[in-house]
Amino acid sequence: MLSKITDFFIFLVIFMSAIVLFKTPFEFYISYIGLIVLLLRFIFKYKFPTKLLYLMLPLLLFGIVNILYGNNTFAFFIKIYANIFVGSLFFYYVFEYYERDIVKFFSIYMQWSYVVSVIGIIQLISYLVGFKYGYDFRILFGFNKWGIIPGGLGIRINSIFCEPSYVGASLGPAFFICVYNLVFRKTYFITHLQAYAICFTYIFSTSSVAYLGVLFILILLLINFGVVRYIAIILPLSFILFFFAYHNVKEFRTRMDGIKTLYIDQVLETEEENDDRGGALVKLMRKRRLLQTIHGSSFVQYNNYIVAKNNFIHNPFFGTGLGSHQYIFEKYDLSYLLGGEYDNNTSDANSMLLRIISETGLFGLVFMFMFIRNSYVKKDPDHPEADYHWLISNAVLIIILLQLARQGNYTFGGFMAFMWLYYYTKQDYIQFLNKEGAHAIEEIEAEEIIPEKIEQGPAK
């Protein structure tokens, strides 16, 4: 019973982001209560991970230096530094609690993903039949960081997540497993019926993050099953899926159009060059014109890209310290061109990749690249019994890539749990190969010893 309760509070950190108890001096989610209780319990049960200091000490040093140089404030720095440290430490202890059993941890994650997906389906059906208590979770459950977002089949499914984009990120690993199971007729972790439920919720979140996840899944399947063998299928399929989403999902289409306007047409650069022309009326007309052609979310991402790029140019090696993107934002912000509209995501850069570039420079960028590369497990055709390793590794890589692309919070949604899972999956795979190698050596030695005994004949 106690283990079930512990499981519940561990995975509540990953899946529950819709209830905030207070917002100052930082957002305190209801799931943090269980985290704190369990962390205190784990601290007295398990040893402190000294390996964690190899990352945290340099970040502390760079942070202090940047505070002294006026690139950041102590409040911004300590808030993010403490958040990363606590999140990393907690989920390190979580894997100690599970005895680093990656299959057990991922199996529990998959069951939570299924339950959350069923809630999402109930949410959509309730909306379609007009049952408000079944789709507006603010009424009965007090979800105060949650809303109903129009789109899709009437509303965009967000289940118990605060917004659809977190469906796309948090259920990304589960969706990878579902796609693999359904395409190759397997039943890893879940049944086919459960896989259909997860796929339905994932797709009808109509989130650009979810659709980006589909692209990443196709790429990873190509890597694992052979680019030459399947590229003739995957490439046309990718174009068909993109064409369908662009012409049938308004949110996706406007997002893509906004990206084209900003990154290819570079409309803001033109406006910035001519910013001194005209008075207030001209600026108001410009604002209205730009707002009609630029998607809000696309602008937020592009604006943070400009901030991160300029900050990286001036601080390329170690950035300006954790939490500094928010501090440096006003220096390069372009939202004034739109009259201050969409001045959002100033703290998390709307993308972890942009935030890492801005706050930690090449140090953080190289660390992340090496971490992904060195901990990746590719499908091993010689060891089909190790399929769990490559499946979990690639599934978790989906959420890491999505976080880098579209989610800027370092720890939101239990992200550190997936970082540890990715790392331990590779370690477990290495241990598996070592055992296989040792077993093979024993068999070879046994085969060599038996003929020798035959030649020597029976002992006299």
Residue pairs with C-beta under 8 A, 6 or more apart in sequence:
6 38
6 97
7 108
8 34
9 31
9 34
9 35
9 37
9 38
10 34
10 38
10 94
10 97
11 108
11 109
11 112
11 414
12 31
12 34
13 31
13 32
13 34
13 35
13 90
13 414
13 417
14 109
14 112
14 170
14 413
14 414
14 417
15 112
15 116
15 160
15 161
15 170
15 413
15 414
16 29
16 30
16 31
16 160
17 29
17 31
17 145
17 161
17 162
17 166
17 412
17 413
18 137
18 141
18 143
18 144
18 145
18 146
18 160
18 161
18 162
19 29
19 30
19 141
19 142
19 143
19 144
19 145
19 146
20 27
20 28
20 29
20 30
20 144
20 145
21 28
21 29
21 30
21 32
22 28
25 75
25 79
26 79
26 83
27 145
29 145
35 86
35 90
38 90
38 93
38 94
39 86
39 89
39 90
39 93
42 90
42 93
42 94
42 96
42 97
43 93
45 93
46 93
46 96
46 97
48 89
49 89
49 92
52 85
52 88
52 89
52 92
55 88
55 367
56 81
56 84
56 85
56 88
58 363
59 81
59 84
59 321
59 322
59 360
60 81
62 318
62 319
62 321
62 360
62 363
63 72
63 77
63 81
63 321
63 322
63 323
65 318
65 321
66 72
66 77
66 318
66 319
66 320
66 321
66 324
67 73
67 74
67 77
67 321
71 315
71 320
71 321
71 324
71 327
71 328
72 320
72 321
72 323
72 324
72 327
72 328
73 323
73 327
76 323
76 324
76 326
76 327
77 321
77 322
77 323
77 324
78 323
79 323
80 322
80 323
80 410
81 322
81 323
83 410
83 411
84 322
84 410
84 411
84 416
87 410
87 411
87 414
87 415
87 416
88 416
88 419
88 420
90 416
91 414
91 416
91 417
91 419
91 420
92 420
94 105
94 417
94 420
95 105
95 420
95 421
95 424
98 104
98 105
100 424
100 427
100 428
102 388
102 389
102 392
102 421
102 424
102 425
102 428
103 388
103 392
105 417
105 421
106 173
106 189
106 392
106 395
106 421
107 189
109 173
109 174
110 174
110 177
110 189
110 190
111 190
113 170
113 171
113 173
113 174
113 198
114 174
114 190
114 194
114 197
114 198
116 159
116 160
116 161
116 171
116 201
117 159
117 171
117 174
117 197
117 198
117 200
117 201
117 202
118 197
118 201
119 159
119 160
120 157
120 158
120 159
120 167
120 200
120 201
120 204
120 205
121 157
121 197
121 200
121 201
122 134
122 135
123 134
123 135
123 137
123 155
123 157
123 158
123 159
124 135
124 152
124 153
124 154
124 155
124 157
124 204
125 134
126 132
126 133
126 134
126 135
127 134
127 135
127 154
127 155
128 153
128 154
132 139
133 139
133 140
135 148
135 155
136 148
137 143
137 146
137 160
138 144
138 146
138 147
143 160
143 162
145 162
146 158
146 160
146 161
146 162
146 163
147 158
147 162
147 163
148 155
149 155
149 156
149 158
149 163
149 164
150 156
151 206
151 249
151 250
151 251
152 204
152 205
152 206
152 249
153 204
156 164
156 204
156 205
156 206
156 207
156 251
157 164
157 167
157 201
157 204
157 205
157 206
158 164
158 166
158 167
158 205
159 167
159 201
161 167
161 170
164 205
164 206
164 207
164 209
164 210
165 205
165 207
165 208
165 209
165 210
165 406
165 407
166 407
166 412
166 413
167 201
167 202
167 205
167 207
167 209
167 210
168 202
168 205
168 207
168 208
168 209
168 210
168 211
168 212
168 213
168 402
168 406
169 209
169 213
169 399
169 402
169 403
169 406
169 407
169 413
170 399
170 413
171 198
171 201
171 202
171 210
172 210
172 213
172 216
172 395
172 398
172 399
172 402
173 395
173 396
173 398
173 399
173 418
174 198
174 202
174 395
175 198
175 199
175 202
175 210
175 213
175 214
175 217
175 398
176 213
176 217
176 220
176 391
176 394
176 395
176 398
177 188
177 189
177 190
177 195
177 391
177 395
178 190
178 195
178 196
178 198
178 199
178 202
179 199
179 217
179 221
180 186
180 188
180 221
180 391
181 187
181 188
181 189
181 190
181 192
181 195
182 192
182 195
182 196
182 199
188 387
188 388
188 391
190 198
202 210
202 213
203 210
206 249
206 251
206 252
207 251
208 251
208 252
208 255
208 297
208 406
209 402
209 405
209 406
209 407
211 241
211 245
211 249
211 252
212 402
212 405
212 406
213 398
213 402
214 241
215 238
216 397
216 398
216 401
216 402
217 398
218 234
218 237
218 238
220 394
220 397
220 398
221 230
221 234
222 230
222 231
222 234
223 378
224 378
224 379
224 390
224 394
225 379
245 252
245 253
246 252
246 253
246 256
247 253
254 295
254 298
255 295
255 297
255 298
257 295
258 294
258 295
258 296
258 297
258 298
258 299
259 295
259 298
259 302
261 267
261 293
261 294
261 298
262 268
262 294
262 298
262 299
262 302
263 302
267 290
267 293
267 294
268 290
268 302
268 334
268 337
271 286
271 290
271 337
272 334
272 337
275 337
278 286
283 339
284 339
286 337
287 337
287 338
287 339
287 341
290 337
290 338
291 338
291 341
294 338
296 341
296 342
299 335
299 338
299 342
300 342
300 344
300 345
300 350
301 350
301 351
301 406
302 334
303 333
303 334
303 335
303 342
303 343
304 325
304 329
304 345
304 349
304 350
304 351
304 354
304 408
305 351
305 354
306 332
306 334
307 325
307 328
307 329
307 331
307 332
307 333
307 349
307 354
307 358
308 325
308 349
308 354
308 355
308 357
308 358
309 357
310 331
310 332
311 319
311 320
311 324
311 325
311 328
311 331
311 332
311 357
311 358
312 319
312 357
312 358
312 361
315 361
316 361
316 362
317 361
317 362
317 363
318 360
318 361
318 362
318 363
319 356
319 357
319 358
319 359
319 360
319 361
319 363
319 364
320 327
320 328
320 358
320 359
321 359
321 360
322 359
322 360
323 347
323 359
324 358
324 359
325 346
325 347
325 348
325 349
325 354
325 355
325 358
325 359
326 346
326 347
328 358
329 346
333 343
333 346
335 341
335 342
335 343
344 350
345 408
347 408
348 355
348 407
348 408
348 409
349 355
349 358
349 408
350 406
350 408
351 404
351 405
351 406
351 407
351 408
352 403
352 404
352 405
352 407
352 408
352 409
352 410
353 368
353 404
353 405
354 408
355 408
355 410
356 364
356 365
356 368
356 404
357 364
357 365
360 367
368 404
371 419
371 422
371 423
372 397
372 400
372 422
374 426
375 393
375 422
375 423
375 425
375 426
376 393
376 397
376 426
377 389
377 390
377 392
377 393
377 394
377 425
377 426
377 429
378 390
378 393
379 387
379 390
380 386
380 389
380 390
383 432
383 433
383 436
386 429
386 432
386 433
389 425
389 426
389 428
389 429
389 432
390 429
392 421
392 425
393 422
393 425
393 426
393 429
396 418
396 421
396 422
396 425
397 422
399 415
399 418
400 418
400 419
400 422
403 415
407 413
407 415
409 415
410 416
